[in-house]
Amino acid sequence: MNHNSLTNLENEIKELRLECDIYKKQVEFYKSLFITHRNSVVHNLTIKKHKCKKVWIDPINDNREKILDLDMDDDVKEWLKPTKCER
């Protein structure tokens, strides 16, 4: 094996390790929903950002303070609107 081939293999190994780390972090994040929201219906959960970090949120069951702490987007604004009573 020549030096060029070896360098290419080392680079590919580095790239694959980085990719593997990314997938591991994603899996850990998805597994975390069973810790943070074990009493929530998975269908109600959504991924939002809190200080630019991904978090699970349940707009049905999470309290208003938790929703207020999220990075603001259109969904969060909508969740914070008061519901109108109909007669």
N, C-alpha and C positions, 0 to 999 in steps of 0.2 A: 504494500500500500504506500503510495507516495504521500508527501507532506500535504499537498493540496487536498487530497481525499480525506485525510485525517482531520484537517481543519474544517472541511465541510461537514463531516460527521459530528465533530464537537459542536459546531454551530447549530446543527439540527437538534442535537441532544439538549442544548441550552434552550432552544425555542420550544421543544416539547415539554421540558420541565416547567417553563413559564406558563405554557398552555394548561398543563396539568394543575398548577397552582391556582389558576383562574377557575378551572372547573371545580376544584376542591372547595374554594371559597363560595362558589355558587351553590354547591350541594349543602354546605354548612348553613348558608342563609335559608335555603328552602326547608331544611330540617328544623331550623329555629322556630318556624311557625307553630310547631307542636309544643314548644316551650312557652313562647310568648302569648299564644292564643289557643290554648288547648280546648277552651270551652266555646270557641267560635266555629261557625259553619265556614268551611273553607271557601265556599262560593262567595261569602261576604267579604273575604279578605282581599286587600289590594296592597300593592307595593307603592309606598310613597317615600319621600326623602325627609329626613330630620337632620339638619346641619349638613346637608349634601351626602348623607349616608343612608343607604336603603334600609327601610324598616317596614314591618307588616303593620297594617292598620285595619281595624274593623269599624267602619263608620256607623254601624248599627249599635255595637256594644261598647266601644271605647268612649271614654268621657270627653267632654268638650275641651278640657285643659290639654289633653293629649293631642287632640286635633289642632288646637291653637298652636302647639309647639312645632307642628310640621312646617316644612318649607311651603310657602303659599303657591298654589296653582289653582286652576279653574275648579277642579273637583273639591279641593279643600274649601274654597270660597262657597261653593254650593252647599256643602255639608254644614257650614256655619250659619247659613241663612235660617232664620226662624221659620217654622212650619206654620202655615195658615190654618186656622180652624174653619171648617165649613159648617154651615147651618142648614 
